[in-house]
Amino acid sequence: MELHNLKPAKGSTKKKKRIARGQGSGHGGTSTRGHKGAKSRSGYSSKRAFEGGQMPLQMRLPKRGFKNPNRVNYTAMSLTRLQEIKDKFGLAEISMDALYEKRIIKKNELVKVLGGGELTSAINVKVNAISESAKAAIESKGGSVTLL
C-alpha cells in the first residue's frame, strides 16, 4: 500500500446528487422539489417560527409578567469581601473607580455594601448604597462611608 493507490473503504463514499442537470440525471424536471406550491418556487424561505399555518408555539403560550424599566440592580458586596479586596490590592480607599480598575465590577454597575461578615481594619468606602448594619460596622472600626 502506497500513497498513490489509497482508496476509501467500499461503501463509505457516495456520489453527490446533481440536481437540475437534465432528465438523464434522474433529478431534472422539477429538480426534486415536487409540483407547484411555494416550496417549489425560487427564492422560497419559510418565516421564522412558521409551522405550516398552525398557530406558532410562541403565540399559543400566554404572556406573563413584565420587566420594570425603573428597577435598580445593585451588585452586593459583603464586609468580608471588602476586607479581602483591601488586603489583596492594598487599597487605602475602596471606591467605584478602584473596583473598576481592579476588574471587580463593570463600568456601569452599582454597588451596595451589605453587613455580612466582619472587618479587621478601618476601611474608607465610596459606594452607591450601604445597609445600616454595614455602615455601623465600618464606622465602629474607624472607617468612613461616602454615598455617591
Secondary structure as GFF3:
##gff-version 3
##sequence-region A 1 148
A	DSSP	three_ten_helix	3	5	.	.	.	ID=ss1
A	DSSP	three_ten_helix	23	25	.	.	.	ID=ss2
A	DSSP	three_ten_helix	38	40	.	.	.	ID=ss3
A	DSSP	alpha_helix	57	60	.	.	.	ID=ss4
A	DSSP	beta_strand	74	78	.	.	.	ID=ss5
A	DSSP	alpha_helix	79	89	.	.	.	ID=ss6
A	DSSP	beta_strand	93	94	.	.	.	ID=ss7
A	DSSP	alpha_helix	96	101	.	.	.	ID=ss8
A	DSSP	beta_strand	110	114	.	.	.	ID=ss9
A	DSSP	beta_strand	124	127	.	.	.	ID=ss10
A	DSSP	beta_strand	129	130	.	.	.	ID=ss11
A	DSSP	alpha_helix	132	140	.	.	.	ID=ss12
A	DSSP	beta_strand	144	147	.	.	.	ID=ss13
###
